[in-house]
Amino acid sequence: MHIIGTFYVPLHRKTKTTEMGRILAIDYGLKRTGLAVTDELHIIAHELTTVETPRLLSFLKDYCQKETVERFVVGEAKHLNNTPAESARIIEPFVHQLSTTFPSIPIARIDERFSSKMAFQSMIDSGMKKKQRQDKAAIDSISATIMLQDYMQQSQHTSK
């Protein structure tokens, strides 16, 4: 696997003859939710957008009508000792609502402990100015991208 920018690109990938849907990652927050998505071949993860959380399900319904979504990946908030973090109390009801709204789309969970810190560091590494790094919406969508990259990397290792 090579790292190009902030995206992981597998060197060898099995091709599938059936059309694949996108994998959509959700970094759920009380006010804003960051979203990231793969291409149809699951090679590249990129930021999609940040949505105000009250509008999230409506946005996802519209998006899923336009694009085929194969799977949702939702962050799982944990403390360093692996116990659920306080924010898990707001994420779990959302995950239930997501599974009820989209019963045919599976939901994978991924540890999101360090995604915000990694997102902020990637903003620094990419040369973003201090004022740009204060944009919390950008941090949320980059965090979702990092979660999605982690999920893709873990999936690649488990499929070998």
RAUR-V326746 format. One record per backbone hydrogen bond with DSSP energy under -1.0 kcal/mol. CO is the residue of the C=O (numbers start at 0). NH is the residue of the N-H. Records with the same first field share a line. If there is no record, write none. Layout:
CO = NH + NH
//
This chain:
1 = 8
3 = 6
6 = 3
8 = 1
21 = 69 + 70
22 = 37
23 = 72
24 = 35
25 = 74
26 = 33
30 = 52
32 = 50
33 = 26
34 = 47 + 48
35 = 24
36 = 45
38 = 41
43 = 38
45 = 36
48 = 34
50 = 32
51 = 54
52 = 55
54 = 58
55 = 59
56 = 60
57 = 61
58 = 62
59 = 63
60 = 64
61 = 65
62 = 66
67 = 21
70 = 23
71 = 107
72 = 25
73 = 109
75 = 111
76 = 84
78 = 81
82 = 78
84 = 87
85 = 88
86 = 89 + 90
87 = 91
90 = 94
91 = 95
92 = 96
93 = 97
94 = 98
95 = 99
96 = 100
97 = 101
101 = 104
105 = 71
107 = 73
109 = 75
111 = 114
113 = 117
114 = 118
115 = 119
116 = 120
117 = 121
118 = 122
119 = 123
120 = 124
121 = 125
122 = 127
123 = 126
128 = 132
131 = 134
133 = 135
134 = 138
135 = 139
136 = 140
137 = 141
138 = 142
139 = 143
140 = 144
141 = 145
142 = 146
143 = 147
144 = 148
145 = 149
146 = 150
147 = 151
148 = 152
149 = 153
150 = 154
151 = 155
152 = 156
153 = 157
154 = 158
//
